[in-house]
Amino acid sequence: MRSSASPRLLVHFCSIAIVALAVASRATVASAQYVANDPGQISPQTVAVFSDLFEKSAYRLKSFGPARWIDGGARYTTVEPSKDLPSGREIIEYDTATAARKVLVSAATLLPAGAKTPLSIDDYVWSPDNKQMLIFTNTKKVWRLNTRGDYWLLDLPTGKLKKLGGDGPESSMLFAKFSPDGRSIGFVRASNIYVQNLATDQVQPLTTDGTASLINGTSDWVNEEELAIRDAWRWSPDSKSIAYWQFDTTGVGQFTLINDTAQEYPTTTVYTYPQPGTTNSAVHVGIVSARGGATKWVNLPGDPRQHYVASVEWLEDSSAVLLQYLNRLQNTNQVLRADPKTGDIQTFFEDKDKRWVDVRDRFAQSRGAGNSSVRWIGKDRSQGMLWLSERDGWRHAYLISRTTGEPQLITRFEGDVMEETAVDEERGWLYFTASPENATQRYLYRAKLDGSGAPERVTPSDQPGSHDYNISPNGEWAFHYHSTFNQPTVTDLIHLPDHKQVRVLEANTEITTKVQPLLAATAEFVRVPVSNHVTLDGYVIKPANFDPQKKYPVLVFVYGEPASTTVNDRWSNQRLFHAAIANEGYIVVSFDNQGTPAPKGSEWRKAVYGSVGVLSAAQQADAIRELGRQHSYIDMSRLAVYGHSGGGSNTLNLMFRSNGLFKAGIASSPVADESHYDTIYQERYMGLPQENVQGYHDGSPINFAAGLQGHLLIIHGSGDDNVHYQGTELLINKLIELGKQFDFVEYPNRTHSLSEGKGTSLHVNTTMLRYLKEHVPAGGVPQ
């Protein structure tokens, strides 16, 4: 997706967005020389804040976990620093009701024979009987996340620790999982699937044809990025079989990243990356015996290069595999039932939209290995399947009858289900998050599973902001994460459904105290009317010494695409970054236009279909004009805009289409031409370029570069595997051809996050502020 991260991982999104915003240096002047020649341009206070933010991570929140519920919620485990081994961490068990604490796995237990330091705990997974544990450690990044590493098995009764995976290379295992009977583990290595017998340690390959171009059990680049498919295999509940995705990337266009600095001669990274309208991977689903043998392939209908398999899940009795099967336009999602013995399929349910459909729980893959994206209800799962659909104009929860496939509405209210949180079948409740009255916030609701009555709010009304929950399987307890735009995250344990706080798990008191001086740059949420009777949510951050009798320059932070929102009443380091800029003498604002995934109904989110980039630019420009009309302290002669990724694209559109409204723009890692982004994202919102030639033209900033007025600065990392440097090079050529002056800086070999390498984050953000101050002078002036 053209965003720093998924909307579900908002803390991650905010941290990367900060890192990747800034830019510097004229095309005709070396960046390092430009920065060094004016060292006093930024105040010492802001220099100190930037150093804390980007070099020292001094504002990083303390996190709770990773935590796991045990016995339905009667107990839980979490990871804490060891008191005996300073370099180690250990797994602690707590009684949920009493807080009785015991060390379940000491750091000393995690000390392999001959090692001087214990294993780091990147993640851990319990065996079905809670007597063994998989420890994921020594992890390495695969594109976005650290999904490759080593797995160790810990036997809790004996304390025995052994490394798994046979004699394979270090940090080469992906997505190891216990079989449901606890006797084996399965894992992926080098595009093949393996099973290791835990009694004999014998490692059995289940597939042997995996190569760089034929991928078993994990994903190609585009399906990982856009459908969150990483862990691409599933144990059957009876432990006898494994279902898995296979991606055949032959024929898919290859992209080459060039590294000029790693060694004397350039090196390259080549990978498949399908651009809109070009060949996709062929996707297949296979079922193979856990003892080995031939794969039985599911008889998926149609061209495997013109469809996507969004999920693969077994039914509880191992009698069938359930698949989400999307057409290439992603406006039809078929739920198919496949017979694992014959490969034959039946259509169980179908969801359609004239624009696009969102797949069921698209981000389940990113929340942990083996998380199911299908939830069945009723005794023996006989009643039906929970499903989110926008068929009535809202994202609502439905129960799809297991016998008829017909949907029954559960959440009867005029609002969007933001996320299903838990099901309490014993008491008949579906818990979910929503905020029907304020799209910037997030609260816990519950609705009766039989669809009777209106949903009721569970989060107390005196707790504004954003609330996230990890609810225990028995529905009685939850880890509760609460923050606001001005209050760092507090994690506590609550009892449900009364939402009574049992105890605080992480208060982040130290950070809360530390950030108070920065929060003197006051913030408020606003609602701003624009054309066609639409109102946008926004926020405004003012300098600490704000004087309403003066006029101030304004920096607009924009994203504006379907992958994310910016106006959220939750804590992020982005708030601190913007506060530091405000305290330099600016007002910082942001708006969420139509087409962003705010919980305002399907029409709001899908208004941009076929023309991404057009409406967003128009509404962003309307919003700042209206804010200037409402408030005399807005200096309309000193406006600037910046954004990253899709926000970089909208920055370009605003600079090219707004007739000189903005005096400066900073476009970080933008998509200049929509025909050069990936198939799944771009075609979902724009259709095929062959069928929407005008839409792709009108949404692409490069086609409007002749309208540039003001100072434009573009930055990009040459190692960006997501939004390619290629697009920026094409834009640069267009600007040169048009005789337009602009500023540009390349960050060699940095990815889309612009964060790799010592000093990068600080340099990016400092030079962004320097550029802003040079071209849009800071400070209030008399009205």
matplotlib code that plots the C-alpha trace (Angstrom):
import matplotlib.pyplot as plt

x = [0.0, 1.2, 1.5, 4.1, 2.1, -1.3, -4.1, -4.1, -0.6, -1.0, 1.8, 4.2, 2.7, 3.2, 6.8, 7.7, 5.8, 7.9, 11.1, 10.2, 8.9, 11.8, 13.9, 16.6, 19.0, 18.6, 19.1, 22.0, 23.5, 25.0, 22.8, 25.6, 26.9, 23.5, 22.9, 26.3, 26.3, 23.4, 23.7, 21.8, 18.6, 16.7, 16.3, 18.5, 15.3, 14.1, 17.5, 17.4, 13.9, 14.9, 17.9, 15.7, 13.2, 15.4, 18.7, 18.0, 14.5, 13.9, 10.1, 9.6, 6.7, 7.1, 5.1, 3.3, 3.9, 3.9, 1.1, -0.8, -4.0, -4.0, -7.0, -9.5, -8.3, -7.8, -4.0, -1.8, 1.9, 4.0, 7.7, 9.7, 13.4, 15.3, 16.5, 19.2, 20.6, 20.6, 20.8, 18.0, 14.2, 11.9, 8.4, 6.2, 2.8, 0.1, -3.1, -5.6, -7.8, -5.2, -2.0, -0.1, 3.2, 5.6, 8.6, 7.5, 10.6, 13.7, 16.4, 18.8, 16.5, 16.9, 20.7, 21.7, 24.6, 27.9, 26.2, 27.0, 23.7, 20.2, 18.0, 16.2, 12.4, 11.1, 7.9, 6.7, 3.9, 2.4, 1.9, -1.8, -1.2, 0.7, 3.7, 6.0, 6.8, 8.3, 10.8, 11.3, 14.7, 17.6, 15.2, 15.8, 13.7, 11.9, 10.8, 8.7, 8.8, 11.2, 9.6, 12.7, 14.8, 15.6, 13.1, 13.9, 11.7, 11.4, 10.0, 8.6, 8.5, 12.1, 13.5, 15.1, 16.0, 16.7, 17.1, 14.7, 15.0, 17.7, 21.0, 19.5, 21.2, 21.0, 17.9, 16.3, 13.0, 9.7, 6.2, 6.9, 3.8, 2.8, 0.6, -2.8, -1.8, 1.5, 3.6, 5.2, 6.1, 5.8, 7.8, 8.9, 12.5, 13.6, 10.2, 9.5, 7.4, 8.8, 7.5, 9.8, 8.8, 9.4, 10.0, 12.6, 13.7, 13.4, 12.8, 10.5, 10.2, 6.6, 7.4, 10.7, 9.9, 10.3, 12.6, 13.0, 10.2, 8.0, 7.1, 5.4, 4.1, 4.9, 4.2, 5.5, 6.2, 2.8, 0.6, 2.6, 2.4, -1.2, -3.0, -0.8, -0.1, 3.2, 2.4, 0.9, 0.2, -2.2, -2.3, -5.5, -7.2, -6.6, -2.8, -2.9, -2.6, -1.4, -3.0, -0.8, -0.5, 1.8, 2.9, 4.3, 6.1, 7.4, 6.4, 5.9, 7.9, 11.2, 12.4, 16.0, 17.3, 20.8, 23.2, 26.1, 27.7, 27.9, 31.2, 33.5, 31.1, 27.3, 25.3, 21.6, 18.5, 16.1, 12.5, 9.1, 6.9, 3.7, 2.7, -0.9, -2.2, 0.8, 1.1, 0.5, 1.8, -0.3, -1.8, -2.6, -3.8, -2.6, -3.2, -0.4, -0.2, 1.9, 3.8, 4.7, 3.5, 1.9, 0.0, -3.7, -4.5, -7.7, -9.6, -9.9, -12.0, -10.7, -7.2, -4.9, -3.1, -6.4, -7.5, -6.2, -6.5, -6.9, -7.2, -7.0, -8.7, -9.7, -13.1, -13.1, -13.6, -10.8, -13.5, -12.9, -10.8, -12.4, -10.9, -11.5, -11.2, -11.0, -11.3, -8.5, -10.7, -11.4, -15.1, -16.2, -15.1, -16.2, -15.9, -15.2, -15.4, -12.8, -12.8, -9.2, -9.4, -10.7, -9.9, -13.5, -15.0, -18.4, -19.3, -20.5, -21.0, -20.3, -19.7, -19.9, -19.5, -19.6, -16.3, -14.2, -14.7, -12.4, -11.4, -12.3, -9.8, -7.1, -4.6, -5.1, -1.8, 0.2, -1.1, 0.7, 1.3, -1.8, -4.4, -7.7, -9.5, -12.7, -14.8, -17.6, -20.5, -22.7, -22.3, -19.9, -19.6, -23.0, -24.8, -22.7, -19.7, -19.1, -18.5, -17.9, -19.6, -20.5, -23.5, -25.9, -23.6, -21.9, -19.2, -21.5, -21.1, -23.2, -23.8, -23.6, -25.8, -23.7, -26.6, -27.9, -25.1, -27.6, -26.4, -28.1, -27.3, -25.9, -24.8, -28.0, -26.8, -25.8, -22.0, -19.0, -17.6, -13.9, -12.7, -14.2, -12.5, -14.0, -16.9, -18.5, -20.6, -21.6, -23.3, -24.2, -22.2, -20.0, -17.5, -16.2, -14.7, -16.6, -17.1, -20.3, -20.3, -16.6, -14.5, -11.3, -11.9, -12.3, -14.4, -15.5, -19.1, -21.0, -24.0, -26.1, -25.1, -28.7, -29.0, -31.6, -31.4, -29.0, -25.3, -24.3, -21.1, -18.9, -16.1, -17.2, -18.4, -15.9, -12.9, -12.5, -9.8, -8.8, -9.2, -7.9, -8.6, -7.2, -10.1, -9.6, -11.3, -13.8, -14.9, -14.3, -11.0, -9.2, -5.8, -6.9, -4.8, -6.0, -4.5, -5.5, -3.9, -2.3, -1.9, 0.5, -0.8, -1.7, -2.2, -4.4, -6.3, -10.1, -13.0, -15.8, -18.5, -18.5, -15.1, -13.8, -10.1, -8.4, -4.8, -2.5, 0.0, 2.0, 1.4, 4.2, 4.5, 8.1, 7.2, 4.0, 6.0, 8.8, 6.4, 4.6, 6.9, 6.3, 2.5, 2.6, 2.0, -1.7, -3.8, -7.5, -9.7, -11.8, -14.5, -14.2, -16.8, -15.7, -17.6, -20.7, -21.8, -18.9, -17.2, -13.6, -12.1, -8.9, -6.5, -4.7, -1.5, -0.5, 2.8, 3.2, 3.4, 0.4, -1.1, -4.5, -3.9, -1.1, -1.0, 1.1, 2.4, 0.8, 2.2, -0.3, 0.5, -1.3, -1.9, -5.3, -5.3, -7.4, -4.7, -4.7, -6.0, -4.0, -6.6, -6.8, -7.4, -4.6, -1.0, 1.9, 5.4, 4.1, 2.3, 5.7, 7.3, 4.5, 4.6, 8.4, 7.6, 4.8, 7.1, 9.4, 6.6, 4.1, 0.6, 0.5, -2.8, -4.0, -7.3, -8.8, -10.5, -13.1, -11.4, -9.5, -10.6, -12.4, -15.5, -18.0, -19.6, -18.9, -19.8, -17.2, -14.4, -15.2, -15.9, -12.5, -12.9, -11.4, -9.9, -7.5, -5.6, -8.2, -10.8, -8.2, -6.2, -9.4, -10.8, -7.4, -7.1, -10.7, -10.2, -7.2, -8.9, -12.0, -9.9, -8.2, -11.6, -12.7, -9.6, -7.7, -4.6, -4.1, -1.6, -2.8, 0.4, 2.6, 1.3, 3.3, 2.4, 4.2, 3.5, 5.1, 4.2, 0.6, 0.9, 3.9, 1.7, -1.0, 1.7, 2.7, -1.0, -1.5, 1.6, 0.7, -3.1, -3.7, -2.7, 0.1, -1.9, 1.2, 4.5, 6.4, 5.8, 7.9, 7.0, 8.6, 8.8, 5.8, 4.0, 4.3, 2.6, -0.1, 0.7, 4.0, 2.7, 1.7, -1.3, -3.2, -3.3, -3.7, -6.2, -8.3, -9.0, -8.5, -9.5, -7.3, -5.3, -6.4, -10.1, -9.6, -7.0, -8.5, -8.6, -5.0, -4.0, -6.0, -4.8, -1.1, 0.7, 3.3, 0.7, 0.1, 3.6, 3.3, 1.2, 4.0, 4.3, 6.3, 9.2, 9.1, 11.4, 11.3, 13.1, 13.4, 15.4, 17.1, 16.5, 12.7, 11.2, 7.7, 7.3, 10.1, 12.7, 11.9, 8.7, 10.7, 13.2, 10.4, 9.0, 12.4, 12.7, 9.3, 10.1, 13.4, 11.6, 9.1, 11.9, 10.6, 12.9, 12.8, 14.8, 15.8, 17.7, 18.4, 19.0, 21.2, 19.8, 17.2, 13.9, 10.4, 10.8, 13.9, 15.2, 18.2, 21.7, 23.2, 21.9, 19.3, 16.2, 17.7, 19.0, 15.7, 13.6, 16.1, 16.6, 12.8, 12.4, 15.4, 13.8, 10.4, 12.0, 13.9, 10.9, 8.0, 9.4, 8.3, 6.6, 3.6, 3.2, 0.6, -2.7]
y = [0.0, 3.6, 4.2, 3.9, 1.1, -0.5, 1.4, -1.4, -0.8, 2.9, 3.4, 1.9, 4.1, 7.3, 6.5, 5.8, 8.8, 11.1, 9.5, 9.8, 13.3, 15.7, 16.7, 19.1, 20.6, 22.3, 20.3, 22.6, 22.7, 19.8, 18.8, 18.5, 21.9, 23.5, 22.1, 22.9, 26.5, 27.5, 25.6, 28.2, 28.2, 26.0, 26.9, 25.0, 23.8, 22.1, 20.7, 19.0, 17.7, 16.3, 14.7, 13.0, 11.9, 10.6, 9.7, 8.8, 7.4, 9.3, 9.5, 5.8, 4.4, 1.4, -1.5, -4.3, -7.8, -9.7, -11.2, -14.4, -15.5, -18.9, -21.1, -18.8, -15.8, -17.1, -16.4, -14.6, -14.5, -11.5, -10.8, -8.7, -7.8, -10.3, -9.2, -11.8, -11.4, -7.7, -8.7, -11.2, -11.2, -13.8, -14.9, -14.2, -15.7, -13.7, -14.8, -12.5, -11.8, -11.7, -10.5, -13.4, -13.5, -16.2, -16.6, -19.2, -19.1, -17.5, -15.8, -18.5, -21.2, -19.5, -19.7, -22.3, -24.6, -22.7, -19.3, -16.3, -14.5, -15.8, -16.0, -12.8, -13.2, -11.7, -13.7, -17.0, -19.5, -22.0, -25.7, -26.8, -28.4, -25.3, -27.6, -26.5, -23.2, -22.0, -19.1, -17.0, -15.3, -14.0, -12.5, -10.8, -8.5, -9.7, -6.5, -5.0, -7.2, -9.5, -12.8, -14.8, -16.2, -19.1, -21.2, -23.0, -25.4, -25.1, -28.0, -26.4, -29.5, -30.3, -26.9, -28.6, -26.2, -27.2, -25.5, -26.6, -26.8, -29.4, -28.3, -25.4, -22.0, -19.5, -17.2, -19.2, -20.4, -18.7, -19.1, -22.2, -23.5, -26.4, -29.0, -29.1, -32.4, -30.9, -33.6, -31.7, -28.3, -27.0, -24.2, -22.6, -22.3, -21.1, -21.4, -24.9, -26.3, -28.7, -30.7, -31.6, -34.5, -33.3, -36.8, -37.9, -34.4, -35.8, -33.0, -34.0, -31.7, -31.5, -29.5, -29.6, -27.5, -24.1, -21.6, -17.9, -17.9, -20.7, -19.8, -22.3, -21.4, -17.7, -14.8, -12.8, -9.1, -7.7, -10.1, -9.5, -5.7, -5.4, -8.4, -8.9, -12.5, -13.6, -16.8, -18.7, -22.2, -23.8, -27.0, -29.0, -29.3, -33.1, -32.5, -34.8, -32.2, -28.8, -26.3, -23.7, -21.0, -21.3, -18.3, -18.8, -15.5, -16.5, -13.8, -11.1, -8.0, -7.8, -4.6, -3.9, -1.9, -0.6, -0.2, 2.0, 2.3, -1.2, -2.0, -1.0, -1.9, -1.5, -4.5, -5.2, -6.6, -8.1, -9.0, -9.4, -6.3, -6.2, -2.7, -1.9, -3.8, -6.2, -9.9, -11.0, -14.2, -17.3, -18.2, -21.8, -23.5, -27.0, -29.6, -32.0, -34.8, -33.9, -37.2, -36.1, -37.1, -35.4, -32.2, -32.1, -28.8, -26.9, -26.5, -22.8, -21.3, -18.9, -17.6, -17.9, -14.7, -12.8, -13.7, -13.4, -15.8, -13.6, -16.3, -20.0, -21.6, -25.1, -26.0, -27.3, -30.9, -30.8, -31.7, -28.7, -25.7, -22.2, -19.7, -16.0, -15.7, -12.2, -11.3, -9.0, -5.8, -6.8, -6.0, -9.6, -11.7, -15.4, -17.6, -21.0, -24.4, -26.8, -30.6, -31.5, -35.0, -34.1, -30.4, -29.6, -26.3, -24.9, -21.3, -20.7, -16.9, -14.0, -10.3, -7.7, -4.0, -1.8, -0.3, -2.6, -5.0, -5.2, -8.8, -10.4, -9.3, -8.3, -7.8, -11.0, -12.3, -9.4, -10.0, -13.4, -16.7, -18.8, -16.2, -17.2, -14.7, -16.7, -17.0, -19.6, -19.3, -21.9, -25.4, -27.3, -24.1, -24.9, -21.6, -19.6, -17.4, -13.9, -11.5, -7.8, -6.3, -2.8, -4.1, -1.6, 1.4, 0.8, -1.7, -4.0, -7.4, -10.2, -13.9, -16.0, -19.1, -22.2, -24.0, -21.4, -18.8, -16.0, -13.0, -11.8, -8.4, -8.2, -4.6, -2.6, 1.0, 3.8, 3.4, 1.4, -1.6, -0.6, -4.0, -7.2, -7.6, -10.8, -13.1, -14.1, -17.0, -18.1, -14.8, -14.1, -11.0, -9.7, -7.1, -4.6, -1.2, 1.8, 5.5, 6.5, 10.1, 11.1, 9.5, 10.5, 8.3, 4.6, 2.8, -0.7, -1.7, -4.9, -6.3, -9.4, -12.2, -12.9, -9.3, -8.2, -4.7, -1.8, -2.1, -0.7, 1.2, -0.5, 2.1, 4.6, 8.0, 9.9, 8.4, 10.1, 9.2, 5.9, 2.5, -0.8, -4.2, -7.7, -9.6, -13.0, -16.0, -16.3, -12.7, -11.6, -9.7, -7.4, -5.7, -2.2, 0.4, 4.0, 7.2, 10.6, 13.1, 14.7, 11.7, 8.9, 5.3, 3.7, 0.0, -1.5, -4.7, -4.3, -6.6, -6.9, -6.0, -3.3, -2.0, -1.8, -1.2, -4.0, -2.7, -0.6, -2.7, 0.2, 3.8, 5.4, 8.0, 9.0, 9.8, 11.6, 13.9, 14.4, 15.4, 18.1, 21.0, 20.1, 20.0, 23.7, 23.8, 23.4, 21.2, 21.1, 19.1, 21.0, 20.2, 22.2, 22.4, 22.0, 21.8, 19.6, 19.8, 17.7, 18.3, 17.2, 16.3, 18.1, 19.2, 22.4, 22.7, 26.2, 27.6, 27.7, 31.5, 31.8, 35.3, 35.4, 39.0, 37.9, 36.0, 32.7, 30.6, 27.2, 23.8, 21.3, 17.6, 15.5, 11.9, 11.6, 8.1, 5.0, 3.3, 5.6, 8.5, 11.3, 12.9, 10.5, 11.2, 8.9, 9.4, 9.3, 10.7, 12.5, 14.8, 15.7, 16.3, 18.7, 20.4, 21.0, 22.6, 24.6, 26.0, 27.3, 29.7, 27.7, 26.4, 22.8, 21.4, 18.2, 17.1, 13.7, 14.1, 11.7, 8.5, 8.0, 5.0, 7.0, 5.3, 7.5, 5.0, 3.4, 6.4, 8.5, 5.9, 5.0, 8.4, 8.4, 5.2, 5.5, 9.0, 8.7, 12.0, 14.3, 14.7, 14.6, 17.6, 19.6, 19.0, 19.6, 23.0, 23.8, 23.0, 25.3, 28.1, 27.7, 27.5, 30.8, 32.4, 31.4, 32.5, 35.7, 34.2, 32.0, 33.7, 32.6, 34.1, 31.7, 28.2, 25.0, 21.4, 18.1, 14.4, 11.0, 8.2, 8.8, 12.1, 12.9, 12.3, 14.6, 17.2, 17.2, 17.4, 20.4, 22.2, 21.5, 22.1, 24.8, 27.9, 29.0, 28.5, 26.9, 28.7, 25.5, 21.8, 18.9, 15.6, 12.6, 9.3, 10.1, 8.1, 10.6, 8.3, 5.9, 3.5, 2.7, 1.5, -2.1, -4.0, -4.9, -1.4, 0.7, -1.5, -1.9, 1.8, 2.7, -0.3, -1.5, 1.2, -0.2, 0.5, 3.7, 5.7, 9.1, 8.2, 7.2, 10.3, 12.7, 11.1, 11.2, 14.4, 14.1, 15.0, 18.4, 19.4, 22.4, 24.0, 24.1, 27.4, 28.0, 26.0, 22.3, 19.9, 16.1, 13.4, 9.7, 6.7, 4.9, 1.6, 2.0, -1.3, -0.1, 3.3, 3.2, 5.8, 5.3, 7.5, 10.4, 10.1, 10.4, 13.4, 15.1, 14.6, 16.1, 19.2, 19.7, 19.4, 22.0, 24.3, 24.2, 24.9, 22.5, 21.0, 17.4, 15.1, 11.3, 9.1, 6.3, 2.8, 3.9, 2.1, 3.6, 4.4, 6.6, 5.4, 3.1, 4.2, 6.3, 9.8, 9.3, 10.1, 13.2, 14.4, 13.9, 15.8, 18.5, 19.4, 19.4, 22.1, 24.1, 24.0, 25.1, 28.0, 29.2, 29.4, 30.1, 32.4, 31.4, 33.5, 35.7, 39.1, 41.8, 41.2]
z = [0.0, -0.6, 3.1, 5.7, 7.3, 7.6, 9.4, 12.0, 12.9, 13.7, 16.1, 13.5, 10.9, 12.9, 13.8, 10.1, 8.8, 11.0, 9.8, 6.2, 5.8, 5.3, 2.4, 1.4, -1.0, -4.3, -7.5, -8.2, -4.7, -2.8, 0.2, 2.7, 1.8, 2.0, 5.5, 6.9, 5.7, 7.9, 11.2, 13.3, 11.2, 13.7, 17.3, 19.9, 21.5, 18.3, 17.6, 21.0, 20.4, 17.0, 18.5, 21.2, 18.6, 15.8, 17.4, 21.0, 20.7, 24.0, 23.4, 22.7, 24.7, 26.8, 25.6, 27.3, 26.0, 23.9, 26.0, 25.7, 27.4, 29.1, 30.2, 28.4, 30.4, 33.9, 33.4, 31.0, 30.2, 29.2, 28.6, 31.1, 31.7, 33.8, 37.2, 37.3, 33.7, 32.6, 28.9, 29.2, 29.2, 30.7, 30.4, 33.4, 34.3, 36.1, 37.7, 36.0, 38.9, 41.7, 39.9, 41.5, 39.7, 38.9, 36.6, 34.0, 31.8, 33.3, 31.2, 32.5, 31.0, 27.6, 27.7, 25.1, 26.0, 25.5, 25.0, 27.0, 26.5, 26.6, 23.5, 22.7, 22.6, 19.4, 19.8, 21.4, 20.8, 23.1, 22.2, 22.4, 25.8, 27.1, 28.0, 25.3, 23.7, 20.4, 20.9, 17.8, 17.9, 15.8, 13.4, 10.0, 7.9, 4.8, 3.0, 5.9, 8.9, 10.7, 9.6, 9.1, 12.0, 14.3, 16.3, 19.6, 21.4, 25.1, 27.1, 30.3, 32.6, 32.0, 31.0, 27.9, 25.1, 21.6, 18.2, 15.5, 11.7, 11.4, 9.8, 7.8, 7.7, 10.5, 10.5, 7.6, 9.1, 8.6, 10.3, 12.4, 14.0, 16.3, 14.7, 16.6, 18.2, 19.4, 18.0, 15.1, 13.9, 10.3, 8.9, 5.6, 4.3, 0.9, -0.7, 0.6, 3.4, 6.0, 9.0, 11.9, 14.2, 17.7, 19.1, 16.5, 15.2, 11.7, 9.2, 6.3, 3.2, 2.0, -1.1, -3.1, -6.2, -4.5, -6.1, -6.3, -8.9, -7.5, -3.9, -1.6, 1.9, 1.8, -0.6, -3.6, -3.0, -4.1, -2.2, 1.0, 0.6, -0.4, 1.0, 4.1, 3.0, 4.7, 6.5, 3.6, 5.0, 7.4, 9.5, 9.3, 12.7, 12.7, 12.1, 9.0, 6.2, 5.3, 2.9, 1.3, -1.2, -4.2, -6.3, -9.7, -10.6, -14.0, -16.5, -13.9, -14.6, -12.7, -11.0, -10.2, -7.3, -7.8, -4.8, -5.8, -2.4, -0.9, -2.6, -5.4, -8.2, -8.1, -6.8, -7.6, -6.0, -8.6, -7.6, -9.3, -9.1, -11.3, -12.4, -13.3, -16.3, -16.4, -15.7, -12.1, -10.4, -10.9, -7.5, -6.6, -3.4, -2.6, 0.1, 1.0, 3.6, 6.7, 6.0, 2.5, -0.9, -3.9, -3.6, -4.4, -6.1, -5.6, -8.8, -8.7, -11.5, -14.1, -14.9, -11.9, -13.0, -13.0, -9.4, -5.8, -3.0, 0.0, 2.7, 3.2, 6.3, 7.3, 8.7, 12.2, 11.3, 8.5, 6.0, 3.7, 3.1, 2.9, 0.5, -0.2, -4.0, -5.5, -9.2, -10.5, -10.3, -6.6, -6.8, -6.2, -3.3, -3.5, -0.4, -1.9, -0.1, -1.4, -0.9, 0.2, -1.3, -4.8, -5.1, -6.2, -5.1, -4.2, -3.8, -0.2, -0.2, -2.5, -1.7, -4.4, -4.9, -8.0, -6.9, -4.6, -1.8, 1.3, 2.0, 5.3, 7.9, 5.4, 8.2, 10.2, 8.7, 10.2, 13.8, 14.2, 12.6, 12.1, 13.0, 11.3, 9.2, 9.5, 12.7, 13.0, 15.5, 17.1, 18.5, 16.3, 14.3, 12.7, 13.0, 10.5, 9.7, 10.8, 7.9, 7.4, 4.4, 3.1, 1.2, 2.9, 2.8, 6.1, 7.1, 9.2, 10.7, 9.3, 10.2, 7.0, 7.4, 7.1, 5.4, 3.0, 2.7, 3.4, 5.4, 8.6, 9.9, 13.4, 13.9, 13.5, 13.6, 11.3, 11.7, 10.6, 12.4, 12.5, 13.7, 15.1, 18.5, 20.1, 20.3, 23.6, 22.4, 25.9, 26.5, 22.9, 22.2, 19.4, 20.5, 18.0, 17.8, 16.3, 16.6, 14.8, 16.1, 15.8, 13.1, 14.8, 17.8, 18.5, 21.2, 22.2, 21.3, 21.5, 19.7, 20.2, 17.9, 16.9, 15.6, 18.1, 19.3, 18.7, 19.6, 22.9, 23.8, 26.3, 26.6, 29.3, 27.9, 30.1, 28.3, 24.9, 22.5, 20.9, 22.6, 21.5, 23.1, 23.4, 24.8, 26.6, 25.0, 27.8, 27.2, 30.9, 30.6, 28.2, 27.8, 27.2, 25.3, 25.7, 24.4, 23.0, 20.7, 23.8, 26.1, 25.6, 25.7, 29.0, 29.1, 31.8, 32.6, 32.6, 33.5, 31.0, 30.3, 33.1, 31.8, 35.3, 35.6, 37.5, 37.4, 35.3, 33.3, 31.7, 32.6, 30.6, 33.3, 32.5, 28.9, 29.9, 32.0, 29.5, 26.6, 28.6, 27.5, 23.8, 24.3, 25.1, 21.3, 21.8, 19.5, 18.7, 16.4, 13.8, 11.2, 8.0, 5.3, 1.7, -1.7, -2.2, 1.4, 2.6, 6.0, 6.7, 10.0, 10.8, 13.5, 14.2, 16.3, 17.3, 18.6, 22.4, 22.3, 19.9, 19.7, 18.0, 17.0, 14.6, 11.4, 11.2, 8.4, 8.0, 7.2, 5.9, 6.5, 3.9, 3.1, 1.6, 0.0, 0.8, 2.9, 5.9, 7.9, 9.5, 11.8, 14.7, 18.4, 19.5, 20.6, 18.2, 17.9, 14.9, 17.4, 18.9, 15.6, 14.6, 18.0, 17.5, 14.1, 15.6, 18.3, 15.5, 14.6, 12.4, 12.6, 11.6, 10.2, 8.6, 7.0, 6.1, 2.7, 1.1, 0.0, 3.2, 5.3, 8.0, 9.6, 7.7, 5.5, 2.2, 0.0, 1.9, 1.4, -2.1, -3.6, -5.2, -7.2, -10.6, -9.9, -6.9, -6.5, -8.1, -5.3, -2.5, -4.0, -4.5, -1.0, 0.7, -1.1, -0.2, 3.4, 3.9, 2.1, 4.3, 7.5, 6.3, 5.7, 9.2, 11.1, 10.6, 12.2, 9.1, 6.8, 3.4, 1.8, 3.7, 3.1, 2.7, 2.3, 2.8, 2.8, 2.3, -0.1, -1.1, 0.8, -1.4, -4.4, -3.0, -2.2, -5.9, -6.9, -4.7, -6.0, -9.6, -9.5, -6.9, -8.9, -6.5, -3.3, -1.6, -1.5, -0.8, -1.0, 0.2, -1.6, 0.0, -1.9, -4.1, -6.7, -9.6, -12.2, -11.0, -13.9, -12.2, -8.8, -8.0, -9.5, -6.3, -4.7, -7.8, -9.7, -6.5, -6.5, -10.2, -12.2, -15.1, -16.9, -20.3, -19.2, -17.3, -19.4, -18.4, -14.7, -14.6, -16.5, -14.3, -11.0, -11.9, -10.8, -13.5, -16.1, -14.4, -13.7, -16.0, -13.2, -10.7, -8.9, -5.7, -4.3, -4.7, -3.0, -3.8, -1.9, -2.5, -1.4, -4.3, -2.5, -2.2, -3.2, -2.6, -4.4, -6.9, -7.4, -11.1, -10.7, -9.3, -12.1, -14.6, -12.8, -12.7, -16.5, -17.0, -14.8, -16.7, -20.0, -18.8, -17.6, -14.0, -11.1, -8.2, -5.4, -5.0, -2.8, -3.1, 0.0, -1.4, -0.8, 1.7, 1.5, 1.6, 5.3, 4.7, 8.0, 7.4, 8.2, 11.0, 11.1, 8.3, 10.3, 11.9, 8.6, 6.7, 9.3, 10.0, 6.4, 5.8, 8.5, 7.1, 3.7, 5.1, 7.1, 4.1, 1.7, 4.2, 6.9, 10.4, 13.1, 13.7, 12.1, 12.8, 11.1]

ax = plt.figure().add_subplot(projection="3d")
ax.plot(x, y, z, "-o")
ax.set_aspect("equal")
plt.show()
